[in-house]
C-alpha cells in the first residue's frame, strides 16, 4: 500500500530534527511507481521532497541516488550549468529508508515532445556535454562504479548471451547484436562521467527570457564512469530534436568527436528489450517473458535488413560540419511535466500495436558457456525510452503503407518496453 503524504511528512522531522513541517502535498499522479513521494513545506521557508522505496527492489536505487548526491560537492556543482538536488537528510521508516532533498522548480518534457531548434533541444545537449566533462575523480573518490570500454563491451556481451540462453530471443536480433559487439570500431570511445541512462524527462526546464532552458537534473542514481552513449540512447524517441540535441552536445564537448556514439546509443536502446526478457526469465514471470518476446518480435520486424554499425560513420570533417549547423527557431514546447515518481500501467496499452505478429523467431541455441554470474549487467532499466529503430536523425523511409506500419509498430513497442519498468 502506498504511504500517504502525511506519513511521509512525519518522517521529515526524523531526518531534519530541528525543523517543523507546515504543509504537505502529494508528488505523484496517483498511480503505482517505484517510490512513494511527497513535497513538504518547512517552517524555515524551505520546500523539500521526501521519497521512500515503494518496495524492496527500489531500495538500492534510492541508496545509490543518495550516495551520488553526496559526491556532488559545492565545487562540483559549480561546474554544472544546472542544479542538482541537495541531500538534506535520511531517516528510517519501518524497514525502509527515507531520503529528503530540496525541491527543484521546473517542468519536464518527454523526449517524444521535445521540439527541434534552439531552446530545449540545444540546452539538453549542452547540459549533457557539461556533465560528461566532469573530472573522473568525482566518481572515483566516492567509490562509485567505473567501467572501461573493454568492460562495457564485455557487459553487453554477457547480457546478449543471457538473453539467448532464455531461448526466446529472435535469432535475427541475436545476430544483429553480436555483429555490433564484434565490431572493434564501435568500442573505441573515451570513458566519461555519465548518468547511466537517464532520459530527457530526468531534466527540469524553466523559461529564461522566453527560452526553455535546462535548470535542474533529478535522477542521479546511475552516476558512474562509463560510455557517454548510454546517456544519449533516448534520442531514439526524440525524432524532431535528436539532431539538434546531438549538435549542441558535440559543440559543448571538450573531447574528440566519437564517430560511433549514436550507433552505440542505438544498441543500448535496443538492449532494453533484452533486459526486460532476462528480468522476466530470472523472476520466473511468464507474463513479463511473453510481453518481452512480443516486443522483441516487433523490434526484429522493424529493423529487418538493417545493421547497427553503418559502413560510414561520422568522421572529423563531418563533426566539424555538425558544429557549424545552426538550429532553426524555437518550436512550440509541450509541457509534459510529470512531477512524479509514479507511472500508470494502463497508459502502456496505447503504445502496443493492435495486431502483433504471432510468428516467433526464437533462438534455439544455448551459449557454449553459462551466462556470467556477474551483476555488472543488471536487469534494472537504463530508464530511457526507445521510440524508433531507425538511425538517430535519419528521415523515416517508407516503401508503401506496410513500411510505415512496421516502423510505427516498432516505435510503439519500444516506448512500451521502457515504460513497463516503472509499472512492474
C-alpha positions as CSV (number, residue, x, y, z in Angstrom):
1,X,0.0,0.0,0.0
2,X,1.3,3.5,-0.9
3,X,2.2,5.7,2.0
4,X,0.2,8.8,2.5
5,X,1.8,12.3,2.2
6,X,1.2,12.8,5.9
7,X,3.1,9.7,6.8
8,X,6.0,10.8,4.6
9,X,5.9,14.3,6.0
10,X,6.1,12.9,9.6
11,X,9.4,11.3,8.6
12,X,10.9,14.6,7.6
13,X,11.2,15.6,11.2
14,X,13.2,12.5,11.9
15,X,15.6,13.3,9.0
16,X,15.7,17.0,9.9
17,X,15.2,17.2,13.7
18,X,15.3,21.0,14.1
19,X,12.6,21.9,11.6
20,X,8.8,21.7,11.6
21,X,6.5,20.8,8.7
22,X,3.8,23.4,8.0
23,X,2.4,22.0,4.8
24,X,2.4,18.8,2.7
25,X,1.2,17.6,-0.6
26,X,1.5,14.6,-2.9
27,X,4.2,14.4,-5.5
28,X,2.5,11.8,-7.7
29,X,-0.1,11.3,-10.4
30,X,-1.9,8.8,-8.2
31,X,-0.6,5.7,-9.9
32,X,1.8,2.9,-9.0
33,X,5.5,3.5,-9.1
34,X,8.9,2.6,-7.6
35,X,8.7,5.3,-4.9
36,X,6.2,7.0,-2.6
37,X,7.0,10.7,-2.6
38,X,5.6,13.9,-1.1
39,X,6.5,17.6,-1.1
40,X,6.7,19.3,2.3
41,X,6.9,23.0,3.3
42,X,9.1,23.7,6.3
43,X,8.8,26.4,8.9
44,X,12.1,27.9,7.8
45,X,10.7,28.6,4.4
46,X,12.3,25.7,2.5
47,X,10.4,23.3,0.4
48,X,11.7,19.7,0.3
49,X,10.9,16.4,-1.3
50,X,10.7,13.2,0.7
51,X,11.0,9.8,-1.0
52,X,10.8,6.2,0.2
53,X,11.0,3.0,-1.9
54,X,7.6,1.5,-2.7
55,X,9.1,-1.9,-2.3
56,X,12.4,-3.6,-1.5
57,X,13.5,-3.8,-5.2
58,X,13.7,0.0,-5.4
59,X,15.7,0.5,-2.2
60,X,19.2,0.0,-3.8
61,X,18.4,2.6,-6.4
62,X,17.4,5.2,-3.8
63,X,20.5,4.4,-1.8
64,X,22.6,4.9,-4.9
65,X,20.9,8.3,-5.5
66,X,21.8,9.5,-2.0
67,X,25.4,8.3,-2.5
68,X,25.7,10.1,-5.8
69,X,24.3,13.4,-4.4
70,X,26.9,13.2,-1.6
71,X,29.6,13.1,-4.3
72,X,28.3,16.4,-5.7
73,X,30.3,18.8,-3.5
74,X,29.8,22.6,-3.9
75,X,32.8,22.7,-6.1
76,X,31.4,20.0,-8.4
77,X,28.1,21.7,-8.5
78,X,29.8,24.9,-9.6
79,X,31.0,23.1,-12.8
80,X,27.4,22.3,-13.9
81,X,25.1,24.8,-15.7
82,X,22.1,23.4,-13.9
83,X,21.2,22.4,-10.3
84,X,21.2,19.0,-8.7
85,X,19.1,18.2,-5.6
86,X,20.9,18.7,-2.3
87,X,20.8,15.8,0.1
88,X,19.4,17.2,3.3
89,X,18.9,14.1,5.4
90,X,18.0,10.5,5.8
91,X,15.9,8.5,8.3
92,X,14.3,5.2,8.8
93,X,10.6,4.4,8.1
94,X,9.8,0.9,9.2
95,X,12.1,-1.4,7.1
96,X,12.7,1.4,4.5
97,X,14.9,4.4,4.3
98,X,13.6,7.9,3.7
99,X,15.6,10.4,1.7
100,X,14.9,14.1,2.0
101,X,16.2,16.5,-0.7
102,X,15.5,20.1,-1.6
103,X,12.7,20.8,-4.1
104,X,13.8,22.0,-7.5
105,X,11.3,24.0,-9.5
106,X,10.7,23.5,-13.2
107,X,8.8,21.3,-15.7
108,X,9.7,18.2,-17.7
109,X,9.4,17.5,-21.4
110,X,9.1,14.0,-22.7
111,X,11.5,13.1,-25.4
112,X,8.8,12.4,-27.9
113,X,7.5,16.0,-27.5
114,X,11.0,17.7,-27.5
115,X,10.9,20.4,-30.2
116,X,13.6,21.0,-32.7
117,X,15.6,24.2,-32.9
118,X,17.2,26.4,-30.3
119,X,15.9,26.1,-26.8
120,X,15.1,22.9,-25.1
121,X,17.0,20.6,-27.5
122,X,20.2,22.6,-27.6
123,X,20.1,23.2,-23.8
124,X,19.8,19.5,-23.2
125,X,22.8,18.8,-25.5
126,X,24.9,21.4,-23.7
127,X,23.8,20.1,-20.3
128,X,24.9,16.5,-21.1
129,X,28.2,17.8,-22.5
130,X,28.9,19.6,-19.2
131,X,28.0,16.5,-17.2
132,X,30.3,14.3,-19.3
133,X,33.1,16.8,-18.9
134,X,33.2,16.4,-15.1
135,X,36.5,15.0,-13.7
136,X,36.6,11.3,-13.1
137,X,37.9,11.9,-9.6
138,X,34.3,12.9,-8.5
139,X,33.1,9.3,-9.2
140,X,36.3,7.5,-8.1
141,X,36.5,9.5,-4.8
142,X,33.1,8.3,-3.7
143,X,33.8,4.7,-4.8
144,X,31.1,4.8,-7.5
145,X,31.2,2.3,-10.4
146,X,33.7,2.9,-13.1
147,X,33.9,0.9,-16.4
148,X,36.5,1.0,-19.2
149,X,35.5,0.4,-22.8
150,X,36.5,-3.3,-22.7
151,X,34.4,-3.8,-19.6
152,X,31.4,-2.1,-21.2
153,X,31.8,-4.3,-24.2
154,X,32.0,-7.4,-22.0
155,X,28.9,-6.3,-20.1
156,X,27.0,-6.0,-23.3
157,X,28.2,-9.4,-24.5
158,X,27.1,-11.1,-21.3
159,X,23.7,-9.5,-21.5
160,X,23.2,-10.8,-25.0
161,X,24.3,-14.3,-24.0
162,X,21.8,-14.2,-21.1
163,X,19.0,-13.2,-23.5
164,X,20.0,-16.0,-25.9
165,X,20.1,-18.5,-23.1
166,X,16.3,-17.9,-22.4
167,X,15.7,-19.5,-25.9
168,X,13.1,-16.7,-26.5
169,X,15.3,-14.1,-28.3
170,X,14.7,-13.9,-32.0
171,X,17.7,-15.2,-33.9
172,X,17.8,-12.2,-36.2
173,X,18.3,-9.9,-33.2
174,X,20.9,-12.1,-31.6
175,X,22.9,-12.0,-34.9
176,X,22.4,-8.2,-35.2
177,X,23.6,-7.5,-31.7
178,X,26.6,-9.9,-32.0
179,X,27.7,-8.2,-35.2
180,X,27.7,-4.9,-33.3
181,X,29.6,-6.4,-30.4
182,X,32.2,-7.9,-32.8
183,X,32.9,-4.5,-34.4
184,X,36.1,-3.2,-32.9
185,X,35.4,0.3,-34.2
186,X,32.2,0.6,-32.2
187,X,34.0,0.2,-28.9
188,X,36.8,2.8,-29.3
189,X,35.5,5.5,-27.1
190,X,36.7,7.7,-24.2
191,X,35.0,6.9,-20.9
192,X,33.3,9.8,-19.1
193,X,31.3,10.7,-16.0
194,X,27.8,9.5,-17.0
195,X,24.3,9.2,-15.6
196,X,24.0,5.6,-16.7
197,X,21.0,6.1,-18.9
198,X,18.9,9.0,-17.6
199,X,16.5,10.3,-20.2
200,X,15.1,13.7,-21.3
201,X,12.4,13.6,-18.6
202,X,15.1,13.5,-15.9
203,X,15.9,17.1,-16.7
204,X,13.9,20.1,-15.4
205,X,13.3,23.2,-17.6
206,X,12.4,26.8,-16.9
207,X,11.8,29.5,-19.4
208,X,14.6,32.1,-19.2
209,X,14.0,35.1,-21.3
210,X,11.3,33.1,-23.1
211,X,13.6,30.3,-24.0
212,X,13.2,26.8,-22.4
213,X,16.5,26.1,-20.6
214,X,17.7,23.2,-18.5
215,X,17.9,24.3,-14.9
216,X,17.9,21.1,-13.0
217,X,18.6,17.3,-13.1
218,X,16.7,15.0,-10.8
219,X,17.9,11.4,-11.4
220,X,21.5,10.7,-10.2
221,X,21.3,7.1,-9.1
222,X,23.3,5.9,-12.1
223,X,26.3,8.3,-11.6
224,X,29.4,6.4,-12.7
225,X,32.2,6.3,-15.2
226,X,31.2,4.7,-18.5
227,X,30.2,5.1,-22.0
228,X,28.7,8.6,-22.8
229,X,26.4,6.9,-25.3
230,X,24.3,5.5,-22.5
231,X,23.0,9.0,-21.8
232,X,22.1,9.5,-25.4
233,X,20.1,6.4,-26.2
234,X,16.8,8.3,-25.5
235,X,17.5,10.3,-28.7
236,X,15.8,7.3,-30.4
237,X,12.5,8.6,-29.1
238,X,13.1,12.3,-30.0
239,X,12.7,12.2,-33.8
240,X,12.3,16.0,-34.1
241,X,15.0,17.1,-31.8
242,X,17.7,14.4,-32.0
243,X,20.0,16.1,-34.4
244,X,19.9,19.5,-32.6
245,X,20.5,17.8,-29.2
246,X,23.5,15.9,-30.7
247,X,24.8,19.0,-32.4
248,X,24.8,21.0,-29.2
249,X,26.3,18.0,-27.4
250,X,29.2,17.8,-29.8
251,X,29.7,21.6,-29.7
252,X,29.9,21.6,-25.9
253,X,32.1,18.6,-25.6
254,X,35.8,19.1,-24.9
255,X,36.6,15.6,-26.1
256,X,37.5,14.4,-29.6
257,X,34.4,13.5,-31.7
258,X,33.4,9.9,-31.3
259,X,32.4,8.6,-34.7
260,X,30.2,5.8,-33.3
261,X,28.4,7.4,-30.3
262,X,25.0,7.3,-31.9
263,X,25.3,3.8,-33.1
264,X,26.2,2.6,-29.6
265,X,23.3,4.6,-28.2
266,X,21.0,2.8,-30.6
267,X,22.4,-0.5,-29.5
268,X,21.8,0.3,-25.8
269,X,18.3,1.4,-26.6
270,X,17.5,-1.9,-28.3
271,X,19.1,-3.9,-25.4
272,X,16.4,-2.6,-23.1
273,X,14.2,-5.3,-24.7
274,X,16.8,-7.9,-23.8
275,X,17.0,-6.7,-20.2
276,X,13.2,-6.9,-20.0
277,X,13.3,-10.5,-21.3
278,X,16.1,-11.5,-18.9
279,X,14.3,-9.9,-16.0
280,X,11.2,-11.8,-16.7
281,X,13.1,-15.1,-17.1
282,X,15.1,-14.6,-13.8
283,X,12.0,-13.6,-11.9
284,X,10.0,-16.6,-13.3
285,X,7.4,-14.2,-14.6
286,X,5.7,-15.8,-17.7
287,X,3.7,-12.6,-18.3
288,X,6.8,-10.5,-18.5
289,X,8.6,-13.0,-20.7
290,X,5.6,-13.1,-23.1
291,X,5.4,-9.4,-23.2
292,X,9.2,-9.1,-23.9
293,X,9.0,-11.7,-26.7
294,X,6.2,-9.8,-28.3
295,X,8.2,-6.6,-28.1
296,X,11.3,-8.2,-29.4
297,X,9.5,-9.7,-32.4
298,X,8.1,-6.2,-33.2
299,X,11.7,-4.8,-32.9
300,X,13.0,-7.6,-35.1
301,X,10.5,-6.8,-37.8
302,X,11.2,-3.1,-37.6
303,X,15.0,-3.4,-38.1
304,X,15.0,-6.3,-40.6
305,X,17.8,-5.9,-43.1
306,X,19.4,-3.1,-41.1
307,X,22.7,-3.2,-39.2
308,X,23.6,-1.1,-36.2
309,X,27.1,-0.4,-37.4
310,X,27.0,1.6,-40.6
311,X,29.7,1.4,-43.3
312,X,30.4,5.1,-43.0
313,X,30.5,6.7,-39.5
314,X,30.9,10.3,-38.6
315,X,34.4,11.5,-39.5
316,X,36.3,14.6,-38.4
317,X,35.1,16.6,-41.4
318,X,31.5,15.5,-40.6
319,X,32.0,16.5,-37.0
320,X,33.2,20.0,-38.0
321,X,30.3,20.4,-40.3
322,X,28.0,19.3,-37.5
323,X,29.3,22.0,-35.3
324,X,28.6,24.6,-37.9
325,X,24.9,23.7,-38.1
326,X,22.6,26.4,-36.9
327,X,19.3,25.1,-35.5
328,X,16.1,26.9,-36.6
329,X,13.8,28.9,-34.4
330,X,12.4,27.6,-31.2
331,X,9.3,25.5,-31.8
332,X,6.2,25.5,-29.6
333,X,7.2,23.4,-26.5
334,X,4.8,21.0,-24.9
335,X,4.9,20.8,-21.1
336,X,4.5,17.1,-20.3
337,X,5.8,17.6,-16.8
338,X,5.2,14.6,-14.7
339,X,6.3,16.0,-11.3
340,X,6.0,12.4,-10.1
341,X,7.8,9.3,-9.1
342,X,4.9,7.1,-10.3
343,X,3.8,5.7,-13.6
344,X,0.4,4.3,-14.7
345,X,0.5,0.8,-16.2
346,X,-2.8,1.5,-18.0
347,X,-1.1,4.1,-20.1
348,X,1.1,1.4,-21.7
349,X,-1.8,-0.1,-23.7
350,X,-1.8,2.8,-26.1
351,X,1.8,2.1,-27.1
352,X,1.3,-1.6,-28.1
353,X,0.3,-2.3,-31.6
354,X,-3.2,-3.6,-32.1
355,X,-2.2,-6.6,-34.2
356,X,1.1,-8.2,-33.3
357,X,2.6,-11.0,-35.4
358,X,2.1,-14.5,-34.0
359,X,5.2,-15.7,-35.7
360,X,8.0,-16.2,-33.2
361,X,11.6,-16.4,-34.5
362,X,13.3,-17.6,-31.3
363,X,16.8,-18.6,-30.6
364,X,17.4,-22.3,-30.4
365,X,21.0,-22.4,-29.4
366,X,22.2,-22.0,-25.8
367,X,25.7,-20.4,-25.5
368,X,28.6,-22.8,-25.0
369,X,29.2,-21.3,-21.6
370,X,26.7,-20.5,-18.9
371,X,25.9,-16.7,-18.5
372,X,28.4,-15.0,-16.3
373,X,27.0,-14.6,-12.8
374,X,28.4,-11.0,-12.5
375,X,25.8,-8.4,-11.7
376,X,27.6,-5.8,-13.8
377,X,24.8,-6.1,-16.3
378,X,21.7,-5.9,-14.0
379,X,18.2,-6.4,-15.3
380,X,17.3,-3.0,-13.9
381,X,16.2,-0.5,-16.6
382,X,18.5,2.0,-18.1
383,X,15.4,4.1,-17.9
384,X,15.5,5.6,-21.3
385,X,12.7,5.4,-23.8
386,X,13.2,3.9,-27.3
387,X,11.0,5.2,-30.0
388,X,12.5,4.4,-33.3
389,X,14.7,1.7,-34.6
390,X,16.0,3.9,-37.4
391,X,19.4,5.6,-37.1
392,X,19.1,8.8,-35.0
393,X,18.3,11.8,-37.1
394,X,17.6,9.8,-40.2
395,X,14.4,10.5,-42.1
396,X,11.8,7.8,-42.0
397,X,11.8,5.9,-45.3
398,X,8.7,4.1,-46.5
399,X,8.0,1.6,-49.2
400,X,4.3,1.8,-49.1
401,X,1.9,1.6,-46.2
402,X,3.4,-1.7,-44.8
403,X,6.7,0.1,-44.3
404,X,5.0,2.8,-42.3
405,X,3.1,0.3,-40.2
406,X,6.2,-1.7,-39.3
407,X,8.1,1.4,-38.3
408,X,5.2,2.7,-36.2
409,X,4.8,-0.7,-34.5
410,X,8.4,-0.8,-33.6
411,X,8.3,2.7,-32.2
412,X,5.2,2.0,-30.0
413,X,6.7,-1.3,-28.8
414,X,10.0,0.4,-27.9
415,X,8.3,3.0,-25.8
416,X,6.1,0.4,-24.1
417,X,9.1,-1.7,-23.1
418,X,10.8,1.1,-21.1
419,X,7.6,2.4,-19.5
420,X,6.9,-1.1,-18.2
421,X,9.9,-0.9,-16.0
422,X,8.3,1.8,-13.9
423,X,5.0,0.0,-13.7
424,X,6.3,-3.5,-12.8
